[in-house]
């Protein structure tokens, strides 16, 4: 057997910190964990998608992997999101990696919200630009750092934050961007399908889409399928086709996946009752009295703070034993002593199910 004992040091550190993670089988419990906010995947609303389409695209899009359906879908998505152009990537991770590693150049500055997703951070690490975080949703800190920035300035934030459930103040950020001539990049992963009358996202709800350099919408959460898109100008699309390595050097999504995305974009705008149900559950949970601190959030992501890996794992086990699928978020995914339950509310969750959860947290 191959000797890879050099890996054990880091693994043992995780075990010592009670932070070691492993893959778990499906819980088969009441879902308060997944990102399937609208129930599109749970209710198999895409099951009638065409199954006679190819499951392989046979190459990257610059070689043999481009085909009419994917270009049609890009135009449809761009129109839905009121953007000039769209480019599909294989995942949200690939989209952020490709965009942030290729667009900012040496001498430029990237300023990013401290709580931005790992894919944003990894994309910046691959860039030649310098990058600095600003305190979470702290506009004063952002302004100070914008005043010190050099070159082209890129400000990166999520519209809805995946581990806190709160929203960025996009209107205020726009004002700062205009003052310092900065380019805004907004990751709408957890707003897509959920925020807005049609699920169009926070940027369009704020009517600032024409002031945003790039938007990233992902399909693996509320949309119930897989992939992502970068929205922007036609010039940005052409740039990414030529310089984004995570687009250039990967096999394109197959037609069967593109057909599922297309059906989702036809479907999720009409799921207004589902969005209404989510909003009712959000209000119910926010008004509930529990013995733990919970963060303010108007999104399906609801956070209960329980410091310590041991403590949060014990509480999660209590909920799981009650047949509620809720996972602990451990250090180092979040900062030490910021461990938490990440409770996700869905359109298919009932008030009785949520009451059961609330009673267990009281």
RODO-2510 file (C-alpha; in nm, 4 decimals, decimal comma):
residues 362
     n   res          X          Y          Z
     1     x     0,0000     0,0000     0,0000
     2     x     0,1237     0,3481    -0,0858
     3     x     0,2780     0,5389     0,2063
     4     x     0,0991     0,8733     0,2356
     5     x     0,1456     0,9231     0,6086
     6     x     0,2481     1,2831     0,5434
     7     x    -0,1249     1,3602     0,5140
     8     x    -0,2016     1,2420     0,8660
     9     x    -0,0726     1,5531     1,0459
    10     x    -0,3389     1,7833     0,9037
    11     x    -0,6110     1,5200     0,9390
    12     x    -0,5207     1,4634     1,3043
    13     x    -0,5372     1,8381     1,3685
    14     x    -0,8966     1,8342     1,2452
    15     x    -0,9787     1,5346     1,4622
    16     x    -0,8247     1,7036     1,7684
    17     x    -1,0343     2,0168     1,7054
    18     x    -1,3476     1,8003     1,6647
    19     x    -1,3689     1,9520     1,3170
    20     x    -1,3107     1,6419     1,1037
    21     x    -1,5713     1,6106     0,8304
    22     x    -1,6907     1,3064     0,6395
    23     x    -1,9478     1,2355     0,3722
    24     x    -2,2888     1,1316     0,5009
    25     x    -2,5621     0,9310     0,3259
    26     x    -2,9004     1,0962     0,2625
    27     x    -3,0635     1,1727     0,5945
    28     x    -3,4219     1,0834     0,4942
    29     x    -3,5440     1,3347     0,7515
    30     x    -3,7385     1,6611     0,7364
    31     x    -3,5215     1,8832     0,5199
    32     x    -3,4026     2,1993     0,6918
    33     x    -3,0588     2,1713     0,5370
    34     x    -3,0499     2,1718     0,1569
    35     x    -3,0398     2,4731    -0,0753
    36     x    -3,3460     2,3477    -0,2671
    37     x    -3,5423     2,6533    -0,1514
    38     x    -3,8331     2,6237    -0,3953
    39     x    -3,8516     2,2438    -0,3911
    40     x    -3,7751     2,2086    -0,7609
    41     x    -3,5371     1,9155    -0,6997
    42     x    -3,7292     1,7641    -0,4057
    43     x    -4,0569     1,7631    -0,5975
    44     x    -3,8847     1,6442    -0,9158
    45     x    -4,0276     1,9281    -1,1195
    46     x    -3,7590     1,8743    -1,3837
    47     x    -3,8245     1,5014    -1,4200
    48     x    -3,9987     1,5532    -1,7543
    49     x    -3,6949     1,7226    -1,9065
    50     x    -3,5899     1,5632    -2,2325
    51     x    -3,4032     1,2414    -2,1587
    52     x    -3,3101     1,1680    -2,5189
    53     x    -3,0476     1,4436    -2,5250
    54     x    -2,6775     1,3684    -2,5090
    55     x    -2,5216     1,3253    -2,1654
    56     x    -2,1860     1,4365    -2,3034
    57     x    -2,0888     1,7502    -2,4942
    58     x    -1,7712     1,5867    -2,6278
    59     x    -1,5345     1,8728    -2,5677
    60     x    -1,4758     2,2272    -2,4515
    61     x    -1,6885     2,4964    -2,6117
    62     x    -1,3942     2,6388    -2,8051
    63     x    -1,3413     2,2980    -2,9669
    64     x    -1,6222     2,0464    -3,0202
    65     x    -1,8452     2,1241    -2,7207
    66     x    -2,0475     2,4202    -2,8460
    67     x    -2,3998     2,3658    -2,9784
    68     x    -2,7107     2,5744    -3,0583
    69     x    -2,9114     2,4937    -2,7418
    70     x    -2,6492     2,6354    -2,5065
    71     x    -2,6275     2,9617    -2,7022
    72     x    -3,0067     2,9907    -2,7155
    73     x    -3,0228     2,9445    -2,3390
    74     x    -2,7565     3,2088    -2,2777
    75     x    -2,9626     3,4598    -2,4731
    76     x    -3,2791     3,3635    -2,2816
    77     x    -3,1062     3,3984    -1,9450
    78     x    -2,9533     3,7334    -2,0416
    79     x    -3,2981     3,8602    -2,1414
    80     x    -3,4569     3,7365    -1,8175
    81     x    -3,1904     3,9085    -1,6065
    82     x    -3,1908     4,2257    -1,8169
    83     x    -2,8270     4,1841    -1,9186
    84     x    -2,6562     4,2396    -2,2511
    85     x    -2,4930     3,8968    -2,2575
    86     x    -2,4462     3,5757    -2,0604
    87     x    -2,1869     3,2995    -2,0485
    88     x    -2,2602     2,9626    -1,8886
    89     x    -2,0024     2,7943    -1,6649
    90     x    -2,0084     2,4409    -1,5253
    91     x    -2,0626     2,5586    -1,1661
    92     x    -2,0719     2,8680    -0,9494
    93     x    -1,7218     2,7813    -0,8304
    94     x    -1,5975     2,7725    -1,1910
    95     x    -1,7710     3,1017    -1,2666
    96     x    -1,6075     3,2876    -0,9786
    97     x    -1,2684     3,1282    -1,0441
    98     x    -1,2804     3,2164    -1,4144
    99     x    -1,4053     3,5721    -1,3701
   100     x    -1,1842     3,6809    -1,0812
   101     x    -0,8662     3,5112    -1,1967
   102     x    -0,8763     3,6583    -1,5456
   103     x    -1,0276     4,0077    -1,5331
   104     x    -0,8308     4,1955    -1,2608
   105     x    -0,4695     4,2524    -1,3681
   106     x    -0,1396     4,3305    -1,2006
   107     x    -0,1656     4,6759    -1,0421
   108     x    -0,5423     4,6465    -0,9953
   109     x    -0,7177     4,6134    -0,6584
   110     x    -0,9916     4,3736    -0,5501
   111     x    -1,1909     4,4627    -0,2383
   112     x    -1,4144     4,1857    -0,1114
   113     x    -1,6551     4,1391     0,1764
   114     x    -1,4851     3,9353     0,4474
   115     x    -1,7644     3,6774     0,4435
   116     x    -1,7441     3,6161     0,0696
   117     x    -1,7591     3,2566    -0,0506
   118     x    -1,4494     3,0389    -0,0819
   119     x    -1,4794     3,0374    -0,4618
   120     x    -1,4454     3,4168    -0,4630
   121     x    -1,1354     3,3959    -0,2452
   122     x    -0,9806     3,1236    -0,4581
   123     x    -1,0449     3,3196    -0,7768
   124     x    -0,8687     3,6228    -0,6306
   125     x    -0,5689     3,4106    -0,5263
   126     x    -0,5238     3,3109    -0,8900
   127     x    -0,5370     3,6753    -1,0004
   128     x    -0,2329     3,8985    -1,0447
   129     x    -0,4179     4,1823    -0,8705
   130     x    -0,3804     4,2674    -0,5034
   131     x    -0,6825     4,1890    -0,2870
   132     x    -0,8029     4,3126     0,0513
   133     x    -1,1095     4,2266     0,2551
   134     x    -1,3401     4,4828     0,4118
   135     x    -1,5360     4,4144     0,7291
   136     x    -1,8653     4,2412     0,6619
   137     x    -2,1225     4,4893     0,5265
   138     x    -1,9119     4,7740     0,6706
   139     x    -1,9409     5,0618     0,4232
   140     x    -1,7049     5,2858     0,6199
   141     x    -1,4314     5,0239     0,6025
   142     x    -1,5000     4,9714     0,2335
   143     x    -1,4750     5,3444     0,1622
   144     x    -1,1420     5,3725     0,3457
   145     x    -0,9978     5,0873     0,1443
   146     x    -1,1363     5,2217    -0,1837
   147     x    -0,9604     5,5517    -0,1134
   148     x    -0,6304     5,3651    -0,0821
   149     x    -0,6797     5,1363    -0,3824
   150     x    -0,4811     5,1569    -0,7039
   151     x    -0,5452     5,0621    -1,0646
   152     x    -0,8856     4,9346    -1,1665
   153     x    -1,0892     4,8775    -0,8499
   154     x    -1,3172     4,5743    -0,8263
   155     x    -1,5623     4,5401    -0,5372
   156     x    -1,6911     4,1876    -0,4816
   157     x    -1,9784     4,0833    -0,2571
   158     x    -2,2574     3,8325    -0,2303
   159     x    -2,6087     3,9723    -0,2462
   160     x    -2,7309     3,7163     0,0089
   161     x    -2,4615     3,5704     0,2339
   162     x    -2,4618     3,1943     0,2522
   163     x    -2,3528     3,1563     0,6156
   164     x    -2,5338     3,4545     0,7728
   165     x    -2,8477     3,4902     0,5609
   166     x    -2,8227     3,8705     0,5502
   167     x    -2,8049     4,0958     0,2444
   168     x    -2,5521     4,3422     0,1107
   169     x    -2,6556     4,7084     0,0969
   170     x    -2,6193     4,7250    -0,2790
   171     x    -2,7585     5,0767    -0,3175
   172     x    -2,5004     5,2170    -0,0761
   173     x    -2,2216     5,0189    -0,2412
   174     x    -2,3284     5,1588    -0,5788
   175     x    -2,2818     5,5130    -0,4469
   176     x    -1,9292     5,4328    -0,3321
   177     x    -1,8505     5,2602    -0,6598
   178     x    -1,9579     5,5665    -0,8556
   179     x    -1,7487     5,7903    -0,6297
   180     x    -1,4319     5,5843    -0,6806
   181     x    -1,5075     5,4578    -1,0335
   182     x    -1,5050     5,0978    -0,9101
   183     x    -1,6437     4,7924    -1,0893
   184     x    -1,8975     4,5827    -0,8956
   185     x    -1,9123     4,2026    -0,9057
   186     x    -2,2186     4,0572    -0,7318
   187     x    -2,2623     3,6870    -0,6551
   188     x    -2,6386     3,6194    -0,6551
   189     x    -2,6130     3,2475    -0,5754
   190     x    -2,8534     3,2520    -0,2790
   191     x    -3,0817     3,5214    -0,4205
   192     x    -3,1543     3,3506    -0,7532
   193     x    -3,5069     3,2125    -0,7617
   194     x    -3,5873     3,3476    -0,4156
   195     x    -3,5515     3,7274    -0,4129
   196     x    -3,7930     3,9266    -0,6297
   197     x    -4,1410     3,8675    -0,7665
   198     x    -3,9967     3,6403    -1,0355
   199     x    -3,6919     3,5193    -0,8456
   200     x    -3,4694     3,7468    -1,0492
   201     x    -3,2307     3,8357    -0,7654
   202     x    -3,1460     4,1330    -0,5467
   203     x    -2,9699     4,3354    -0,8157
   204     x    -3,2787     4,3579    -1,0348
   205     x    -3,5034     4,4120    -0,7337
   206     x    -3,2865     4,7141    -0,6581
   207     x    -3,3035     4,8196    -1,0269
   208     x    -2,9250     4,8605    -1,0490
   209     x    -2,8494     4,5942    -1,3093
   210     x    -2,7168     4,8552    -1,5530
   211     x    -2,4615     4,9704    -1,2946
   212     x    -2,3085     4,6283    -1,2247
   213     x    -1,9964     4,5082    -1,4063
   214     x    -2,0704     4,1371    -1,3565
   215     x    -2,3308     3,9190    -1,1873
   216     x    -2,3010     3,5492    -1,1083
   217     x    -2,6175     3,3404    -1,0862
   218     x    -2,5872     2,9746    -0,9933
   219     x    -2,8304     2,6964    -1,0773
   220     x    -2,7506     2,4378    -0,8093
   221     x    -2,9528     2,5963    -0,5298
   222     x    -3,3096     2,7270    -0,5740
   223     x    -3,3074     2,6294    -0,9411
   224     x    -3,2617     2,2613    -0,8610
   225     x    -3,0107     2,1698    -1,1310
   226     x    -2,6423     2,2462    -1,1990
   227     x    -2,4208     2,5137    -1,3518
   228     x    -2,3888     2,8919    -1,3362
   229     x    -2,3863     3,1998    -1,5548
   230     x    -2,1879     3,5229    -1,5637
   231     x    -2,3927     3,8224    -1,6790
   232     x    -2,2446     4,1412    -1,8186
   233     x    -2,1642     4,3137    -2,1448
   234     x    -2,0969     4,1402    -2,4746
   235     x    -1,7382     4,2579    -2,4371
   236     x    -1,7109     4,0828    -2,0988
   237     x    -1,8524     3,7641    -2,2518
   238     x    -1,5965     3,7746    -2,5323
   239     x    -1,3202     3,8430    -2,2806
   240     x    -1,4116     3,5433    -2,0649
   241     x    -1,4302     3,3147    -2,3682
   242     x    -1,0718     3,4117    -2,4440
   243     x    -0,9161     3,4387    -2,0969
   244     x    -1,1198     3,2504    -1,8310
   245     x    -0,9337     2,9220    -1,7873
   246     x    -1,2178     2,7517    -1,6013
   247     x    -1,4277     2,8080    -1,9147
   248     x    -1,1628     2,7376    -2,1791
   249     x    -1,0063     2,4218    -2,0391
   250     x    -1,3091     2,2168    -1,9378
   251     x    -1,5659     2,0032    -2,1128
   252     x    -1,8892     2,1948    -2,1635
   253     x    -2,2108     2,1033    -1,9842
   254     x    -2,3995     1,8430    -2,1909
   255     x    -2,7290     1,9140    -2,3691
   256     x    -2,9284     1,7195    -2,1081
   257     x    -2,8041     1,9596    -1,8386
   258     x    -2,8692     2,2673    -2,0512
   259     x    -3,2267     2,1485    -2,1187
   260     x    -3,2836     2,1169    -1,7421
   261     x    -3,1557     2,4719    -1,6840
   262     x    -3,3791     2,5994    -1,9617
   263     x    -3,6851     2,4316    -1,8097
   264     x    -3,6001     2,5724    -1,4677
   265     x    -3,5855     2,9257    -1,6059
   266     x    -3,9306     2,8703    -1,7523
   267     x    -4,0559     2,7277    -1,4244
   268     x    -3,9205     2,9224    -1,1276
   269     x    -4,0609     3,2661    -1,2222
   270     x    -4,4154     3,1323    -1,1761
   271     x    -4,3508     2,9745    -0,8339
   272     x    -4,4910     3,2770    -0,6511
   273     x    -4,6858     3,0722    -0,3975
   274     x    -4,3654     2,8930    -0,3056
   275     x    -4,1843     3,2211    -0,2430
   276     x    -4,4806     3,3403    -0,0350
   277     x    -4,4639     3,0241     0,1777
   278     x    -4,0919     3,0754     0,2375
   279     x    -4,1534     3,4339     0,3487
   280     x    -4,4226     3,3204     0,5937
   281     x    -4,1864     3,0646     0,7466
   282     x    -3,9088     3,3231     0,7707
   283     x    -4,1368     3,5580     0,9666
   284     x    -4,2518     3,2715     1,1893
   285     x    -3,8942     3,1783     1,2794
   286     x    -3,7750     3,5354     1,3261
   287     x    -4,0624     3,6073     1,5680
   288     x    -4,0059     3,2893     1,7672
   289     x    -3,8397     3,2998     2,1069
   290     x    -3,5540     3,0509     2,1504
   291     x    -3,2754     3,0216     2,4064
   292     x    -2,9977     3,0699     2,1517
   293     x    -2,8926     3,3830     1,9648
   294     x    -3,0256     3,3986     1,6105
   295     x    -2,9211     3,6379     1,3386
   296     x    -3,1634     3,8723     1,1667
   297     x    -3,2484     3,7508     0,8194
   298     x    -3,5336     3,7974     0,5726
   299     x    -3,4038     3,5132     0,3543
   300     x    -3,4519     3,1350     0,3741
   301     x    -3,1126     3,1101     0,5469
   302     x    -3,1689     3,1305     0,9234
   303     x    -2,8752     3,1170     1,1630
   304     x    -2,8653     3,0012     1,5248
   305     x    -2,5353     3,0769     1,6975
   306     x    -2,3909     2,8116     1,9320
   307     x    -2,0168     2,8676     1,9937
   308     x    -1,7900     2,5641     2,0018
   309     x    -1,7625     2,2626     1,7734
   310     x    -1,8592     2,0227     2,0531
   311     x    -2,1636     2,2254     2,1579
   312     x    -2,3014     2,2794     1,8091
   313     x    -2,2541     1,9153     1,7141
   314     x    -2,4458     1,8068     2,0249
   315     x    -2,7362     2,0388     1,9429
   316     x    -2,7414     1,9231     1,5820
   317     x    -2,7531     1,5607     1,6967
   318     x    -3,0507     1,6408     1,9198
   319     x    -3,2368     1,7844     1,6199
   320     x    -3,1344     1,4974     1,3941
   321     x    -3,2540     1,2459     1,6519
   322     x    -3,5907     1,4236     1,6251
   323     x    -3,5836     1,3516     1,2494
   324     x    -3,4933     1,7081     1,1496
   325     x    -3,2134     1,7293     0,8942
   326     x    -3,0100     2,0245     1,0226
   327     x    -2,6316     2,0267     0,9984
   328     x    -2,3781     2,2005     1,2246
   329     x    -2,1459     2,4546     1,0651
   330     x    -1,8094     2,4055     1,2303
   331     x    -1,4830     2,5888     1,2625
   332     x    -1,2871     2,6274     1,0294
   333     x    -1,5777     2,6774     0,7849
   334     x    -1,6690     2,9702     1,0117
   335     x    -1,4503     3,1548     1,2617
   336     x    -1,3801     2,9905     1,5979
   337     x    -1,6596     3,0657     1,8466
   338     x    -1,8872     3,1549     1,5532
   339     x    -2,0103     2,7986     1,5067
   340     x    -2,3775     2,7732     1,4208
   341     x    -2,6789     2,5904     1,2914
   342     x    -2,7570     2,6883     0,9343
   343     x    -3,1313     2,6342     0,9059
   344     x    -3,2722     2,6467     0,5559
   345     x    -3,6428     2,7100     0,5072
   346     x    -3,8125     2,5694     0,1998
   347     x    -4,1424     2,6105     0,0243
   348     x    -4,2245     2,2481     0,1108
   349     x    -4,1662     2,2915     0,4849
   350     x    -4,4865     2,3287     0,6899
   351     x    -4,5661     2,5523     0,9855
   352     x    -4,6031     2,2420     1,2045
   353     x    -4,2554     2,1221     1,1085
   354     x    -4,1090     2,4621     1,1870
   355     x    -4,2945     2,4709     1,5218
   356     x    -4,1381     2,1360     1,6082
   357     x    -3,7943     2,2833     1,5376
   358     x    -3,8657     2,5978     1,7399
   359     x    -3,9823     2,3937     2,0409
   360     x    -3,6573     2,1952     2,0363
   361     x    -3,4598     2,5209     2,0435
   362     x    -3,6513     2,6697     2,3366
***
